[in-house]
C-alpha cells in the first residue's frame, strides 16, 4: 500500500483539556486546514449527521474488539452483528473516499478515546496509520488530575457511573502508563505533550494553543469555543443522576434501558443549583495517588504541570440520599408520561428545578 500522507497527527486528548472545543473548531475550519495548511481533517457527517469532529468512536468501531465496541453499538441502536459490520464498512468507506479526494500532505485525527483502546486494537490502529503515512506525531495535552477531578466525575456520571464507585476510586487519566503504552505501540512516533493550564492562557484560547503544536497559526473566533464548551452540572444534578444510574442503569439485559432516553439525561443534567465539586477527602486521596506520575512526567518530558488551586467544595451531606432517589424516580415517571402523552404534558423546560 502506497503511503498517502507525509505526516499523520493523532491528537489523543487527554480528556478534560478542551478536546470538544478543539474538535469543533477543526471541523468548522476543515476547508481552511485543507487549502491553507495542507492538512486533511476527516469529516464523517455523512456517516452520522451529529458528527462534531471527534474521531474516537469511529476508530473504536474500526479497530476495537467486539467487547470494546458492543456498548457503543447498543447505545446507537445497532443490536446485531450484521448492523455493526455494515456500519463499520460505512465508516471505512467514508474515510477512504476522503483520503482519495484530498490533496493534502498531512492527515489530522482527533480521538482522545484512541489511547484507551486495548493494546491489540491500538496495535491495529498503529499499523493502519503506518500504512497511510510516512511519519506519525502523537499530541497530548495534559491537565493536572486535581484540576480535572470534578469534571471527570461528571463525565462518568453521564455514561452510567455512580458517585459511590467514583469516590471509592477517584477517576483520573493515568497519563504515565498511557504514554508508555503509546510509545511502545508507536515506537517511531514523535510524542508531543503540553500543559493544559498554560494553554488556557493562550491569547486566542485552547484551539490556537493546539494549532501551535501543529506548527500553524489560526484565527480563532471565541464563539466557536463557547459553542463546544461542556456545561458543569450542579451538585443536585450530579446526585440525582447518580441515583438514576443506580436505580435504572443505562444498559439493561444487554440492551439500552428503555427508561434511559437522551431527553431524560438532558433534563437531569440541567437541574440548577450550586456547582458540583468532589468532596475534599476525594481530592486528598487523588493527590497522594498521582504524585509519582507527576514526577515521572517532569523527568521524562520536562513538563511540570501547574498545581491548581482547590475551589470551595459543596458539602454533599446536606442532600439526603433518600430524597435524591425519590427525585430520580419522579423524573423517570414524569418522563415516561411525557413520552406516552406528549400533547398532554408538552416539552419539559430545561434549567427549571423540579420539585423532588
N, C-alpha and C positions, 0 to 999 in steps of 0.2 A: 504494500500500500504506500503510495507516494505521500510524503508529508505535506500537509496542506498549509500549515502556518509556520512562520519562523519562530514565533514565541507564543506560548499559551499562558495566560494569567488565570490562576484559580484562587478566587477570594473565598477563604474559609471562615469568615467571620472575624472574631468569635461572636457568640451570642451577646446581646445587650450592648452592642457597640455601634448602634445606628445602622445596622445592615439593611433594614427595611427601607430606611430613608435613602441610603446609597443605591439600593437596587431600583427604587422608583425613579431616582434621578437618571441612572444609567439607561433604563428602559425609555424614559421620556426623551433622552438625548442619543438614542441608538444611531440615528441617521448622522448626527454630528460626529459621533465616535467613528463611524464607518468612513465618512467622507473627509473629515478634517484630521483625525488622529490615527487612521489606518487600523482601527480596532473593530472587530466584529463582535457584537453583543447579541446573542440569540434571543429572538422574540418568539415565545411559544403561545401567543394569543390564539392562534388557530387551533391549538390543542385544547386550551382552556381559556374562555373569554375573561376570566377573572385573574389571569396571569399578571403579577405585579413586579416581575423582574427577578424573582427568587428561583434559581435553578435546582434547589435542593431536592425537592420531591421527584423531579424528573430524572436526576442522576440516580436517586434511590430506586426508582422504577426500573431503570436500565441495568443497574449493576447490583442492586441489593438482593439478598436471598429472599425466598418466599416468606420467611419469618419476619424479615425487615420490611417487606412491602405489604404484608397482609392487612395491617391496621389502616394504612393509607388507602388501600383499595376498598376496604369495607366502609370507611367513612366517606368515600367518594361514590358509593353505590355500585362498585364493581364486585359482585358477590361470587362470581365464578372464575375459574382459572382461564377460561376462554375469553371472558371480558377483560381480565387483567392483561393477557397476552396481546390482545388486539390493541389495547391502549399503549402498551409498550412499543409495539410496532409503529403506532401513530407518532409517538414521541421521537423515536429514532428517525423516522422518515422526515419529520419536520426539521430536526436538527441538520440532517444530511442535505436537505434541499437548501437550507440557509447557508451552509458551508459552500455549496456549489455556486450559489448566486453571489456570494461575497467576493470582492477583490482585495479585501484587507489582508495584511500580512500577519496580523496578530488576532488572537481569539481571547475573549474575556468571559469567564463563567463566574457567577457569584452564587455560592452554595455553602452556607455555614453548616448545613447538615452533612456535607460530604465527610468531614473529619470524624463523624460519629458512626460511619459505616463500619461493619465488621471487617476485619483485616482481609478476608478473601474478596469481598465486594470492593474494598478500597484498592486492592491489587488489580482487579479487573479495570477499575477506573483509571489507574495509573497506566496500564498497558494501552488502553484506548487513547489516552492523551499523548503518550509517547509515539503512537502511530500517526496521530494528527499533526504533531508539532515537533520542531527541532529542539526547542528549549522550553522548560517549564519553570514558572515562578509561582510560588505559593505566597499569598499575602494574608497576614493575620493581624487584626487589631485586638489588643488585649486590654481588658478592663480589670482593675483591681477587684478581686472577688467580693470584698466588703461593699464596694460601691454598687455592685450589681445584684446583691443578695435579694433585696425585696422584689426587684424586677424578675429575677429568676423564679422566685416562688410564685409570683402572679402568672408567669407564662406556663408553668407546670400545672397550676390550678386550671387553666383554660384547656389543658389537654387531658384532664381527668384525675389529677393527683389530689390528695387531701393534706391539710395543714399538719395533721398528726404525723404523717410519714415524712413530710418535708422538714419539720422541726427536728425530727429524730435524726435525719441525715441531711443537713443543710445543702441545698443544691449549689453547685458552682462548676465552672469549667476547670477541669484538671488539665491545665494547659501543658504541664511538663510531659505526662505520658502521651498526650495528644500530639505535641510537636515531635517527640521522639518517634512515635509511630509514623507520622507523616514523613519524617526524614528517612526512616527505614524503607517505607513503601515507595517514596520518591527520592532515591539516593542521589540522583544527579540534579535535583531541582534546587533552585535558589529560593531560600525561605526568608521573607521579609516580615519583621514584626515591628509594630509601633504602638504607642501608648494612647489609649482612648482619652484619658484626661487631657493630655496635651492637644489631641486632635480637636477636642471641643472648643479650644481657644483659637483655632484657625480663623483668620478674618472672614473667610467665606463658609465656614462650617465644616461638618464631617465629610460632605461629599467632595469638597475641594481638597481636604486632607487626604482622602483616599486617592484622588486623581494624582496627587503628588507622588504617591507610591508607584503609579504607572508612568511617571515622568512626563505628564501632560498638565496643562493649565486649562481650567474650565471656568465659565462664568455661572455662578450659582444664584438663582433667584430663590429667596428664602421661602417662598410659598411652597416649593416642592418639598422641603423638609417638613413643613407644617402638615402637609397632606399625609405624609407617611409616618408621622410620629405615633408611637404607641401610648395610648392614654392609660395612666396609672389608675388602678382600682382603689376604691375606698376600703377602709377596714371592714365595714359592713358587707360590702360586696364579696370580699375575699372569704369571710367567714361563712356567708350563705352559700357561696359556690363550693366551698369545701364540704359543707353539709350535703349539698346536692350531689356531689361526686360520690360521697359515701352511700347515700340513700338510693341514688339512681345512677349507677355507673354509665359512662358514655357507651361502652361496648358491653352487650349482654348476650349470652348464648351465641357467641362468635359472630354477632351482627350488631350494627349500630342500634342502640337503645331507642325505640320509637318515641320515648318520652323526652329525649335529649335533642331537640332541634336547634339549629343555629340561632333562631329567633329567641329562644329561651336563654341561651348563653349571652346574647347581646343585652337582654333585659336585665339579667343578673349583674353583669359587669358594669351596667350603667347606674346601679344604685348609688346615690350620692352619700357623702359623709366625710369623715376625717381620712386623710391619705393613709393608705396602708403602709405599715412598716413592720418588719420582723421584730420579735422580742429581743431585748438586749442580750439575753443568755444565748440566743442563737448566733448573734454576731460574735460573741466572745468565743464560742466553740469553733466557729469557722476561722476566726483569726489565728487560733493556735494550729489548726489543721493546715492552713495554706502557707505558713511561714517558710517551710523548706522549699516549696515551689517558687516562691518569690526570690529566694536566694539563688536557686538554680537559674532562673531567668536572667538575673543580673550577671551571673558568671558566664553563662553560655552565649547570650545575645547582647550583653552590655546594655540591657534595658532595665531600668529601675522604675517600677510603677509608682505613681504618686498615691500616697495613702489618703483615702477620702476622710473627710470629717463626718462623724456619725450625726445623723439627724435626731430629733426628739421623737422617740418611739411612742406609739399609742398603746396604752395598756389594754390588752385583749381581755383581761379578767372582767372588765365591765360588761362584756357581752355574754349572756347566758347561752351555753351550748343547746339547751332545750329550746330556747327562743329562736336560735338560728335554724334548728331542724324544723321547727314549726313554720318559720318563714319560707324555707325551701319547699316544704310540702305544699304550702298555699300557692306559691308561684307556679309549681307544676300543675296543680289543679286548675288554676285560672288560665294557664297557657293551653291546657287541653280543651277547656271550654271555648276559648277563642278559636282554636283550630276547628272545633266541631260546629260552632255557630259564629262565623266571622262577622256577619251582618249585625248580630245582636250585641257583640262585645267590642267590635271595632279593633283598631290597631293600638297597642299599648304605647303610652307616652314614655320615651326614654328620658332618663335624668330625673324621674319622679320617684320619691322614696315611698315604696309600698308600705302598707300597714301590716306588720307581722302578726 
